[in-house]
Amino acid sequence: MTTAAPATRIVDAIDVLRGILAERRAGGASVALVPTMGALHDGHLALVRRAREVADVVVVSIFVNPLQFGEGEDLDRYPRTLDADVAALAGLGVELVFAPSVAEMYPTGPVSTRVTAGEVGDLYEGASRPGHFDGMLTVVSKLFHIAQPDVAVFGQKDAQQVFLVKRMVRDLDLPLRVEIVPTVREADGLALSSRNRYLSSDDRGAALALSESLRAAERAAADGVAEALAEADAAFGAHDLQPDYLVIVDPETFLPVADDATGDAIVIVAARVGTTRLIDNARVRLG
């Protein structure tokens, strides 16, 4: 329900955000939350536009969560562009930007109580980034409890994250709805990512291997799992890259499908391009 929005307000304290939202709810407003780590691009803004359609008040959180970065990952160099992010959000009529410090979110240091992602959290991205999904679910759980949204909006590009967040909401009976927005891509197919800014011009061309492999898998999906994977892998070979993983998973379990599987599935892929690690995915119909 899109309406004229007040001026965008930056909030960095949990109690202040809760107070504002309690007042807005008392007036009958619904709340949507868009959790982000900032460095916003058009993919994030698509989530915000959807949030504006489904709720009266939109809260965009901007927090680079240290719990989901492992040793040697890019926590320190992860782009932080708060002023530009807020300007972009103001242009879309976002009412509240929640931009807490690490000390505000974790006042006693890394928390002892965490949400665990289970078996799926140890696969794919979790295998390459141990503990990543436990950290992600923990901070998302905190944000859900802080903002108490009616709706939370996520992007399909992070398919494993989406699966785990939706499962957490179901398993813990959290009173909100999760909305998923399709992946936003460049004209040549590259999925938008905050990490794309790390790519050199040569890396940028090589990064197309991810989206091209997904299109190859889509074209071959009718011929079965083995053929879809073979065609996707060939697309990587054309760019002289090796995927970190290239797997077809069941949307209901996020586990690898059987060799003779038919029906709806998701192809997930990750690769390191230069010094930058990228992920992507696409839905396919096998058989």
Buried (B, 14 or more C-beta within 10 A) or exposed (E): EEEEBEEBBBBBEBEEBBEBBEEBBEEEBBBBBBBBBBBBBEBBBBBBBBBBBBBBBBBBBBBBBBBBBEEEBEEEEBBEBBEEBBEBBBEBBBBBBBBBEBEBBBEEEEBEEBBEBBEBBBBBBBEBBEBBBBBBBBBBBBBBEBBBBBBBBBBBBBBBBBBBBBBBBEEEEBEBBBBBBEBBBBEEBBBBBBBBEBBEEEBBBBBBBBBBBBBBBBBBBEEBBEBBBBBBBEBBEEBEBEBBBBBBBBEEEBEBBEEEBBEEBBBBBBBBBBEBBBBBBBBBEBE
